[in-house]
Amino acid sequence: MKLTYREKIRQVGLNISYYRKYRKLTQMQLAEQVNISACYISQIERGLLKNAVSLPVLMAISEVLEIEIGKLFEFKDLQQDRREVGKNDANSP
């Protein structure tokens, strides 16, 4: 199934939301660390932006969330990816 541009933007936002919550960060905390507003983080996560998020912002978000930037663009089976993240952390020291 091919995703539309709008669906891809939404998936990036959902991935950011997932990894932010996984790291136990609020939108405000993430925004402060990335140096953007919490309102902007909210819009990104909900896929409400009219324009694309800049690469520097996405790089900063991925750095704060301690993930490879490519994780934000994984549109396959998000549920499977989330199960794998949990499984990997269960095996972490």
N, C-alpha and C positions, 0 to 999 in steps of 0.2 A: 504494500500500500504506500503510495507516494504522498508525502505530507505537503501541504500548501505552505507558502511563505509564512502566513499568519500562524499556522499550526507549529511550524518550526520555532518561531519566536516564543510561542507559548511553552513549548517543550524546554527551551533553554531556561525560561523563567521557572518552570517546575523543577528542573534540575538544580538551579541555584537555591530555591526554597528547600528542597530536600537536603542538600548538603549543608546548608546553613543550620537547619534544625538538627541534623545529625551532629554537627559541631556544637550544638546547644548555644547558638548565638541568636539574639533577637535581630530584627531588621535594623534597629537603631545601632546596635553594636557593630554589625557588619558595615553599615553605612559610615560610621565613624572611622573604622579601620581602613576603608576604601577611600575616604574623603569625599563622599557624596551624600546627598540627603536620604533620610529614611523613606521619604515619599517616593524618591526615584527608585530605590530598591523595591518598594512595594509595586510600583508600576512595572518594573522589569519582571518581577516574579509572577505578576498577573497577566503579563503579555499585553499590556495596555499602551505601549509606546508606539507612536506613529513612525518614528525613525528607529533604525537599528542601534543597538548599544555599541559604543566604541570598543575597539580592541583593547586599548589601555585599561578601560574599566573592567572588561571581562578578565583580563590578565590579573588585575589587582584582586578581583573577587576570587579567582581560582587560587591565587597565592594565599589569601587570608583563609580560605576554606581548606587549604592544604591538599588540593587535588590538581591533577593535570588539566589544563584548559580543555582538552579534548573531551573530558567527561561531561562538560556542559553541552556538548553537541552530540551526545549519544542518544539517538532517537529510537533505537530498537525497542526491545522489551524492557521498559523501565522497571517493572516489577522484578524481573530476573536480576538486573543490575543492582537493585537495592538489596535483594537477598544476598548477593555475593559480597557486598560491602559489609553487611552484618556478619556474615560467615568469616570473612577475613579478619575482622576485628576480634571475633571470639577466639581466634587462634593467635592473636598478638600477645607479646609478653606483657 
